[in-house]
Each structure stands twice: as structure tokens, then as C-alpha cells.
Amino acid sequence: MIDRDKIKDGVAVTCRLLGNTIKDAKLSVNSSGRVYICQNVTPGSVCTDKHGYKYSYFIGSIETVAEGKHLNLKIIHKDWDDEEN
């Protein structure tokens, strides 16, 4: 499960999407609570704010995403990620 409070617009994530591992992505959450993964690998549904990425892909509502049963979605912190490399 993912803490529902961490599913916010613009948060950095990693995931697996249609067989592709995506290490550079952000969530886009619209006013209706629809959540998209914005990234440069897999085209999908269009959202209003792709946070500078080429594609967005609809993954569900905040509640569905919080259940964490798909996509191997992980919230990351760029500062921490940069320190590990």
C-alpha cells in the first residue's frame, strides 16, 4: 500500500508500465482525483499537466493507486536518489 497523503500532483515516482521499467516519472493528479503517470516512455491517456514529460498514462483514482496492487509504483525523493548514485 501507498500512503494516500503521498499521492500528490508532481511527486516523483518509479514504476513498471506495460512491461517497461520507468525510473524518471511524476504523478499528475487532477481536480477529480484521477491519477496519471507522466513520463517519456509509454503513451497513454492525455492529462492537462504532464510536468514537462512527453507522455501521460491514466492509472486510476487516488484510492485505487493507494491500494498499490499494480505497476510496482514507488514514490521516490530525488534528493535521496541522487545521493545513492
Stockholm file with secondary structure:
# STOCKHOLM 1.0

chainA/1-85         MIDRDKIKDGVAVTCRLLGNTIKDAKLSVNSSGRVYICQNVTPGSVCTDKHGYKYSYFIGSIETVAEGKHLNLKIIHKDWDDEEN
#=GR chainA/1-85 SS CCCGGGCCTTCEEEEEETTEEEEEEEEEECTTCEEEEEESSCCCCCCSCCTTCSEEEEEEEHHHHHHTCSTTCEECCHHHHHHHC
#=GC SS_cons        CCCGGGCCTTCEEEEEETTEEEEEEEEEECTTCEEEEEESSCCCCCCSCCTTCSEEEEEEEHHHHHHTCSTTCEECCHHHHHHHC
//
